[in-house]
C-alpha cells in the first residue's frame, strides 16, 4: 500500500499489471488510487496478465479481461504479455 500511495502522489498516469493479484488486492489498489484528489479514470489502466513465463495458451486466462471490465467499467482494461 505504501508503494501505491507514493505512486498516487506523483499524479502521473498509471498502468497496473494485475498478474498474480487477487480481486481483493486489485480492489484495494484501485480504491487507493481513486482516493487521489482530481482522480481521472483516463489516467489509469488495468492489465490482465499471467505470472507464468513462458505461458501456455491455456494458462493465459483471457476471461479475466471480461471480469476486470465488469468490475471496473470506467477503467480501460488491457492485456500484458511477455
RAGIMO-V321212 format. One record per residue. RES is the residue in one letter. OMEGA is omega in radians with two decimals (none if undefined). Layout:
RES:OMEGA
RES:OMEGA
//
This chain:
X:3.12
X:3.12
X:-3.14
X:3.08
X:3.11
X:3.10
X:3.14
X:-3.11
X:3.13
X:-3.11
X:3.09
X:3.09
X:-3.10
X:2.98
X:-3.05
X:3.05
X:-3.01
X:-3.12
X:3.11
X:3.09
X:3.07
X:3.07
X:3.14
X:3.14
X:3.11
X:3.13
X:3.12
X:3.13
X:3.13
X:3.13
X:3.14
X:3.12
X:-3.11
X:3.14
X:-3.13
X:3.07
X:-3.13
X:-3.12
X:3.12
X:-3.11
X:3.10
X:3.12
X:-3.05
X:3.07
X:3.06
X:3.11
X:3.02
X:3.10
X:3.07
X:3.12
X:-3.10
X:3.06
X:-0.15
X:-3.08
X:3.00
X:-3.13
X:-3.10
X:-3.12
X:-3.06
X:3.12
X:-3.12
X:3.07
X:3.14
X:3.07
X:3.12
X:-3.14
X:3.13
X:3.13
X:3.10
X:-3.13
X:-3.04
X:-3.04
X:-3.13
X:-3.11
X:3.05
X:-3.13
X:3.14
X:-3.13
X:3.07
X:3.11
X:-3.14
X:none
//
